């Protein structure tokens, strides 16, 4: 019985597909937060406060990220966290 024909071998296609999927997964998990400067962070946090995603707690000098329940004393930390949190949610939604 002859072996599979050269056109029937799909192992290379599978390997290429798997490499592409791994690259997409890696891209989805690596969120670029290097561009979050103070001005960008303040604008994002202000928008999040307006959208009731973040609650300022003036007496404790913190900002609470409501969906996660995490408190921050820095707008930049909160902005970076929210970007990562949002990216993780998006990646989970795509995986379903």
One Martini backbone bead per residue (centre of mass of N, CA, C, O) as a GRO file, in nm:
protein
   96
    1UNK     BB    1   0.094   0.038   0.026
    2UNK     BB    2   0.081   0.350  -0.026
    3UNK     BB    3   0.146   0.645   0.068
    4UNK     BB    4   0.099   0.951   0.102
    5UNK     BB    5   0.059   1.211  -0.068
    6UNK     BB    6   0.197   1.523  -0.100
    7UNK     BB    7  -0.104   1.659  -0.097
    8UNK     BB    8  -0.205   1.509   0.183
    9UNK     BB    9  -0.008   1.670   0.354
   10UNK     BB   10  -0.101   1.867   0.661
   11UNK     BB   11   0.123   1.931   0.875
   12UNK     BB   12   0.218   2.213   0.783
   13UNK     BB   13  -0.050   2.354   0.813
   14UNK     BB   14  -0.082   2.303   1.115
   15UNK     BB   15   0.177   2.443   1.209
   16UNK     BB   16   0.107   2.721   1.093
   17UNK     BB   17  -0.159   2.757   1.245
   18UNK     BB   18  -0.040   2.732   1.531
   19UNK     BB   19   0.154   2.973   1.510
   20UNK     BB   20  -0.065   3.186   1.457
   21UNK     BB   21  -0.222   3.141   1.721
   22UNK     BB   22   0.010   3.207   1.915
   23UNK     BB   23   0.056   3.495   1.813
   24UNK     BB   24  -0.227   3.600   1.882
   25UNK     BB   25  -0.216   3.538   2.183
   26UNK     BB   26   0.031   3.713   2.242
   27UNK     BB   27  -0.097   3.980   2.143
   28UNK     BB   28  -0.342   3.979   2.343
   29UNK     BB   29  -0.154   3.976   2.615
   30UNK     BB   30   0.001   4.232   2.492
   31UNK     BB   31  -0.022   4.532   2.638
   32UNK     BB   32   0.003   4.866   2.566
   33UNK     BB   33   0.136   5.099   2.835
   34UNK     BB   34   0.361   5.314   2.755
   35UNK     BB   35   0.142   5.553   2.661
   36UNK     BB   36   0.086   5.624   2.973
   37UNK     BB   37   0.033   5.921   3.073
   38UNK     BB   38  -0.091   6.154   3.277
   39UNK     BB   39  -0.298   6.273   3.078
   40UNK     BB   40  -0.421   6.008   2.981
   41UNK     BB   41  -0.501   5.901   3.259
   42UNK     BB   42  -0.690   6.134   3.344
   43UNK     BB   43  -0.886   6.102   3.108
   44UNK     BB   44  -0.967   5.807   3.155
   45UNK     BB   45  -1.064   5.837   3.448
   46UNK     BB   46  -1.278   6.047   3.392
   47UNK     BB   47  -1.444   5.862   3.204
   48UNK     BB   48  -1.487   5.637   3.421
   49UNK     BB   49  -1.640   5.811   3.619
   50UNK     BB   50  -1.872   5.891   3.424
   51UNK     BB   51  -1.931   5.560   3.382
   52UNK     BB   52  -1.912   5.411   3.667
   53UNK     BB   53  -1.623   5.247   3.700
   54UNK     BB   54  -1.524   5.482   3.888
   55UNK     BB   55  -1.457   5.554   4.240
   56UNK     BB   56  -1.421   5.811   4.440
   57UNK     BB   57  -1.225   5.839   4.761
   58UNK     BB   58  -1.140   6.111   4.930
   59UNK     BB   59  -1.075   6.017   5.230
   60UNK     BB   60  -0.858   5.789   5.097
   61UNK     BB   61  -0.722   5.863   4.824
   62UNK     BB   62  -0.903   5.691   4.609
   63UNK     BB   63  -0.961   5.454   4.341
   64UNK     BB   64  -1.236   5.256   4.231
   65UNK     BB   65  -1.260   4.956   4.059
   66UNK     BB   66  -1.558   4.815   4.033
   67UNK     BB   67  -1.535   4.539   3.875
   68UNK     BB   68  -1.280   4.450   4.077
   69UNK     BB   69  -1.230   4.623   4.359
   70UNK     BB   70  -0.988   4.809   4.305
   71UNK     BB   71  -0.744   5.015   4.457
   72UNK     BB   72  -0.618   5.353   4.388
   73UNK     BB   73  -0.353   5.624   4.408
   74UNK     BB   74  -0.325   5.612   4.084
   75UNK     BB   75  -0.401   5.699   3.766
   76UNK     BB   76  -0.193   5.533   3.611
   77UNK     BB   77  -0.245   5.259   3.738
   78UNK     BB   78  -0.542   5.247   3.663
   79UNK     BB   79  -0.512   5.273   3.355
   80UNK     BB   80  -0.337   5.022   3.315
   81UNK     BB   81  -0.526   4.822   3.446
   82UNK     BB   82  -0.775   4.870   3.264
   83UNK     BB   83  -0.644   4.786   3.001
   84UNK     BB   84  -0.577   4.497   3.091
   85UNK     BB   85  -0.862   4.414   3.175
   86UNK     BB   86  -0.994   4.460   2.899
   87UNK     BB   87  -0.811   4.268   2.738
   88UNK     BB   88  -0.889   4.013   2.895
   89UNK     BB   89  -1.189   4.020   2.826
   90UNK     BB   90  -1.153   4.011   2.519
   91UNK     BB   91  -1.001   3.738   2.513
   92UNK     BB   92  -1.227   3.572   2.645
   93UNK     BB   93  -1.448   3.635   2.434
   94UNK     BB   94  -1.291   3.508   2.191
   95UNK     BB   95  -1.264   3.212   2.328
   96UNK     BB   96  -1.591   3.142   2.316
   0.00000   0.00000   0.00000
